[in-house]
Amino acid sequence: MGGGPAYARAVTSATPRVRQDHVDRFVAFRQVRAAVLTDSEPLELAVVVGETALRLDVGDPAILQDQYRHLIRLAALPNVELQVLCPEDGIHSGFTGAFAILGFDHAHSVGYVELQDDAVYIHVKSGYADIAWQRRTCGTSRCRVLNR
C-alpha cells in the first residue's frame, strides 16, 4: 500500500535487492504506483496485512508514525479496504507468503507472487494452475479478520 517517501526510502534501503544508487528511482516508482489509488478513476484495493508487519521497526519513530497516518488516510478512501490480521488469530492459509490477485473488468484475473529477485504471474491459460488457491486463501484470511 505504499507509504510516504521517507518510509519507502527506509524499506528500499534495507533490502540487498536494490543497489544504493538506485534507491531514489525505486522510491519514485513506488510513489507513482501508489498514485493509482487516488487518481480520478482509482483502482480498488482490498488488503489483509498481518499486525506484525505494522509493528516492524522501520526508520525512526517519526517515519513509522507518518506511515500509520498514511495507512489510515488510505483506508478511509471508498476504493480501499484495509484489514489487519492479529497474531492471536493464529495460523492462516496466507501464512506462507504475500500474493496479490489482480482483477480486471474485461480480462481474466491474474495471481501475482513476488519472489526475492523475480515475480510469478499465474493465470488460467499460462500452463500454471489457476488462481483458485489464491482466491480461497484471500477469502479465508479476510473471514478470520471479520470473525474477530
CYANA upper distance limits for C-alpha pairs under 8 A (distance plus 0.5 A):
  1 MET  CA     34 ALA  CA      7.28
  1 MET  CA     71 LEU  CA      8.10
  2 GLY  CA      8 ALA  CA      7.47
  2 GLY  CA     30 ARG  CA      6.99
  2 GLY  CA     31 GLN  CA      7.55
  2 GLY  CA     34 ALA  CA      6.38
  3 GLY  CA      7 TYR  CA      6.32
  3 GLY  CA      8 ALA  CA      6.41
  3 GLY  CA     31 GLN  CA      8.28
  3 GLY  CA     67 GLN  CA      6.20
  3 GLY  CA     70 HIS  CA      6.76
  3 GLY  CA     71 LEU  CA      7.97
  4 GLY  CA      8 ALA  CA      6.64
  4 GLY  CA     31 GLN  CA      8.34
  4 GLY  CA     66 ASP  CA      7.66
  4 GLY  CA     67 GLN  CA      6.91
  4 GLY  CA     70 HIS  CA      7.55
  5 PRO  CA      9 ARG  CA      6.42
  5 PRO  CA     27 VAL  CA      7.05
  5 PRO  CA     31 GLN  CA      7.85
  6 ALA  CA     10 ALA  CA      6.67
  6 ALA  CA     63 ILE  CA      6.80
  7 TYR  CA     11 VAL  CA      6.71
  7 TYR  CA     58 VAL  CA      7.66
  7 TYR  CA     59 GLY  CA      7.46
  7 TYR  CA     63 ILE  CA      6.31
  7 TYR  CA     64 LEU  CA      7.63
  7 TYR  CA     66 ASP  CA      8.48
  7 TYR  CA     67 GLN  CA      7.05
  8 ALA  CA     12 THR  CA      6.44
  8 ALA  CA     27 VAL  CA      6.23
  8 ALA  CA     30 ARG  CA      7.91
  9 ARG  CA     13 SER  CA      6.32
  9 ARG  CA     23 VAL  CA      7.27
  9 ARG  CA     24 ASP  CA      7.82
  9 ARG  CA     27 VAL  CA      6.41
 10 ALA  CA     14 ALA  CA      6.75
 10 ALA  CA     58 VAL  CA      6.94
 10 ALA  CA     59 GLY  CA      6.12
 11 VAL  CA     15 THR  CA      7.43
 11 VAL  CA     58 VAL  CA      7.35
 12 THR  CA     18 VAL  CA      7.35
 12 THR  CA     23 VAL  CA      6.77
 12 THR  CA     26 PHE  CA      7.77
 12 THR  CA     27 VAL  CA      7.70
 13 SER  CA     18 VAL  CA      7.67
 13 SER  CA     20 GLN  CA      7.11
 13 SER  CA     23 VAL  CA      6.83
 17 ARG  CA    116 GLN  CA      8.12
 17 ARG  CA    117 ASP  CA      7.50
 18 VAL  CA     22 HIS  CA      6.91
 18 VAL  CA     23 VAL  CA      7.06
 19 ARG  CA     23 VAL  CA      7.18
 22 HIS  CA     26 PHE  CA      6.89
 23 VAL  CA     27 VAL  CA      6.63
 24 ASP  CA     28 ALA  CA      6.64
 25 ARG  CA     29 PHE  CA      6.70
 26 PHE  CA     30 ARG  CA      6.70
 27 VAL  CA     31 GLN  CA      6.81
 28 ALA  CA     32 VAL  CA      6.79
 29 PHE  CA     33 ARG  CA      6.58
 30 ARG  CA     34 ALA  CA      6.58
 31 GLN  CA     35 ALA  CA      6.85
 32 VAL  CA     36 VAL  CA      7.99
 34 ALA  CA     38 THR  CA      8.44
 35 ALA  CA     39 ASP  CA      6.76
 36 VAL  CA     41 GLU  CA      8.49
 36 VAL  CA     42 PRO  CA      6.00
 36 VAL  CA     43 LEU  CA      6.49
 37 LEU  CA     42 PRO  CA      5.27
 37 LEU  CA     43 LEU  CA      5.87
 37 LEU  CA     44 GLU  CA      7.57
 37 LEU  CA     45 LEU  CA      8.22
 37 LEU  CA     79 ASN  CA      7.98
 37 LEU  CA     80 VAL  CA      8.28
 38 THR  CA     42 PRO  CA      5.90
 38 THR  CA     43 LEU  CA      8.49
 42 PRO  CA     79 ASN  CA      7.64
 43 LEU  CA     79 ASN  CA      7.38
 44 GLU  CA     79 ASN  CA      5.20
 44 GLU  CA     80 VAL  CA      6.39
 45 LEU  CA     79 ASN  CA      6.81
 45 LEU  CA     80 VAL  CA      5.33
 45 LEU  CA     81 GLU  CA      6.70
 46 ALA  CA     80 VAL  CA      6.37
 46 ALA  CA     81 GLU  CA      5.07
 46 ALA  CA     82 LEU  CA      6.54
 46 ALA  CA     83 GLN  CA      8.47
 47 VAL  CA     80 VAL  CA      8.48
 47 VAL  CA     81 GLU  CA      6.67
 47 VAL  CA     82 LEU  CA      5.47
 47 VAL  CA     83 GLN  CA      6.62
 48 VAL  CA     82 LEU  CA      6.64
 48 VAL  CA     83 GLN  CA      5.27
 48 VAL  CA     84 VAL  CA      6.19
 48 VAL  CA     85 LEU  CA      7.09
 48 VAL  CA    141 SER  CA      7.65
 48 VAL  CA    142 ARG  CA      7.12
 49 VAL  CA     53 ALA  CA      7.51
 49 VAL  CA     54 LEU  CA      8.43
 49 VAL  CA     82 LEU  CA      8.11
 49 VAL  CA     83 GLN  CA      6.86
 49 VAL  CA     84 VAL  CA      5.56
 49 VAL  CA     85 LEU  CA      6.46
 50 GLY  CA     54 LEU  CA      7.61
 50 GLY  CA     84 VAL  CA      6.17
 50 GLY  CA     85 LEU  CA      5.19
 50 GLY  CA     86 CYS  CA      6.69
 50 GLY  CA     87 PRO  CA      7.92
 51 GLU  CA     55 ARG  CA      7.07
 51 GLU  CA     84 VAL  CA      6.27
 51 GLU  CA     85 LEU  CA      6.24
 51 GLU  CA     86 CYS  CA      5.74
 51 GLU  CA     87 PRO  CA      7.35
 52 THR  CA     56 LEU  CA      7.05
 52 THR  CA     86 CYS  CA      8.15
 52 THR  CA     87 PRO  CA      7.79
 57 ASP  CA     64 LEU  CA      8.08
 58 VAL  CA     63 ILE  CA      7.81
 58 VAL  CA     64 LEU  CA      6.81
 59 GLY  CA     63 ILE  CA      6.37
 59 GLY  CA     64 LEU  CA      7.33
 60 ASP  CA     64 LEU  CA      7.00
 61 PRO  CA     65 GLN  CA      6.58
 62 ALA  CA     66 ASP  CA      6.62
 63 ILE  CA     67 GLN  CA      6.72
 64 LEU  CA     68 TYR  CA      6.81
 65 GLN  CA     69 ARG  CA      6.80
 66 ASP  CA     70 HIS  CA      6.62
 67 GLN  CA     71 LEU  CA      6.72
 68 TYR  CA     72 ILE  CA      6.73
 69 ARG  CA     73 ARG  CA      6.70
 70 HIS  CA     74 LEU  CA      6.75
 71 LEU  CA     75 ALA  CA      6.50
 72 ILE  CA     76 ALA  CA      6.81
 73 ARG  CA     77 LEU  CA      7.45
 74 LEU  CA     80 VAL  CA      7.00
 75 ALA  CA     80 VAL  CA      6.01
 75 ALA  CA     81 GLU  CA      6.35
 75 ALA  CA     82 LEU  CA      6.07
 76 ALA  CA     80 VAL  CA      7.69
 83 GLN  CA    142 ARG  CA      7.94
 83 GLN  CA    145 VAL  CA      7.24
 84 VAL  CA    145 VAL  CA      7.21
 85 LEU  CA     89 ASP  CA      7.33
 85 LEU  CA    141 SER  CA      8.16
 85 LEU  CA    144 ARG  CA      7.93
 85 LEU  CA    145 VAL  CA      6.10
 86 CYS  CA     90 GLY  CA      8.31
 86 CYS  CA    145 VAL  CA      8.34
 89 ASP  CA    144 ARG  CA      7.43
 89 ASP  CA    145 VAL  CA      8.40
 91 ILE  CA     95 PHE  CA      7.01
 92 HIS  CA    140 THR  CA      8.08
 92 HIS  CA    141 SER  CA      6.93
 93 SER  CA    137 THR  CA      5.79
 93 SER  CA    140 THR  CA      7.45
 93 SER  CA    141 SER  CA      7.26
 94 GLY  CA     98 ALA  CA      7.54
 94 GLY  CA    137 THR  CA      6.12
 94 GLY  CA    138 CYS  CA      7.62
 94 GLY  CA    141 SER  CA      7.05
 98 ALA  CA    113 VAL  CA      7.31
 98 ALA  CA    114 GLU  CA      7.96
 99 PHE  CA    111 GLY  CA      7.72
 99 PHE  CA    112 TYR  CA      6.17
 99 PHE  CA    113 VAL  CA      5.21
 99 PHE  CA    114 GLU  CA      7.39
 99 PHE  CA    134 GLN  CA      8.14
100 ALA  CA    111 GLY  CA      6.32
100 ALA  CA    112 TYR  CA      5.54
100 ALA  CA    113 VAL  CA      7.07
100 ALA  CA    134 GLN  CA      8.43
101 ILE  CA    109 SER  CA      7.21
101 ILE  CA    110 VAL  CA      6.25
101 ILE  CA    111 GLY  CA      5.08
101 ILE  CA    112 TYR  CA      6.68
101 ILE  CA    134 GLN  CA      7.69
101 ILE  CA    135 ARG  CA      8.07
102 LEU  CA    109 SER  CA      6.02
102 LEU  CA    110 VAL  CA      5.61
102 LEU  CA    111 GLY  CA      6.71
102 LEU  CA    112 TYR  CA      7.83
103 GLY  CA    107 ALA  CA      8.32
103 GLY  CA    108 HIS  CA      7.56
103 GLY  CA    109 SER  CA      4.95
103 GLY  CA    110 VAL  CA      7.10
104 PHE  CA    108 HIS  CA      7.02
104 PHE  CA    109 SER  CA      6.51
108 HIS  CA    123 HIS  CA      7.89
108 HIS  CA    124 VAL  CA      8.37
109 SER  CA    123 HIS  CA      7.36
109 SER  CA    131 ILE  CA      8.45
110 VAL  CA    121 TYR  CA      6.99
110 VAL  CA    122 ILE  CA      6.13
110 VAL  CA    123 HIS  CA      5.48
110 VAL  CA    131 ILE  CA      7.57
111 GLY  CA    121 TYR  CA      6.06
111 GLY  CA    122 ILE  CA      5.21
111 GLY  CA    123 HIS  CA      6.81
111 GLY  CA    131 ILE  CA      6.30
111 GLY  CA    134 GLN  CA      7.57
112 TYR  CA    119 ALA  CA      7.56
112 TYR  CA    120 VAL  CA      6.26
112 TYR  CA    121 TYR  CA      5.15
112 TYR  CA    122 ILE  CA      6.75
113 VAL  CA    119 ALA  CA      6.16
113 VAL  CA    120 VAL  CA      5.70
113 VAL  CA    121 TYR  CA      7.08
114 GLU  CA    118 ASP  CA      6.85
114 GLU  CA    119 ALA  CA      4.85
114 GLU  CA    120 VAL  CA      6.94
115 LEU  CA    119 ALA  CA      5.68
115 LEU  CA    120 VAL  CA      7.97
122 ILE  CA    126 SER  CA      7.17
122 ILE  CA    128 TYR  CA      6.57
122 ILE  CA    129 ALA  CA      7.69
122 ILE  CA    130 ASP  CA      7.19
122 ILE  CA    131 ILE  CA      7.03
123 HIS  CA    127 GLY  CA      8.36
123 HIS  CA    128 TYR  CA      7.21
123 HIS  CA    129 ALA  CA      7.77
123 HIS  CA    130 ASP  CA      6.01
123 HIS  CA    131 ILE  CA      6.85
124 VAL  CA    128 TYR  CA      7.31
124 VAL  CA    129 ALA  CA      7.06
124 VAL  CA    130 ASP  CA      5.17
124 VAL  CA    131 ILE  CA      7.77
131 ILE  CA    135 ARG  CA      6.92
132 ALA  CA    136 ARG  CA      6.67
133 TRP  CA    137 THR  CA      6.57
134 GLN  CA    138 CYS  CA      6.47
135 ARG  CA    139 GLY  CA      6.53
136 ARG  CA    140 THR  CA      6.62
137 THR  CA    141 SER  CA      6.58
138 CYS  CA    142 ARG  CA      6.63
139 GLY  CA    143 CYS  CA      6.61
140 THR  CA    144 ARG  CA      6.74
141 SER  CA    145 VAL  CA      7.11
142 ARG  CA    146 LEU  CA      6.77
143 CYS  CA    147 ASN  CA      6.42
144 ARG  CA    148 ARG  CA      7.14
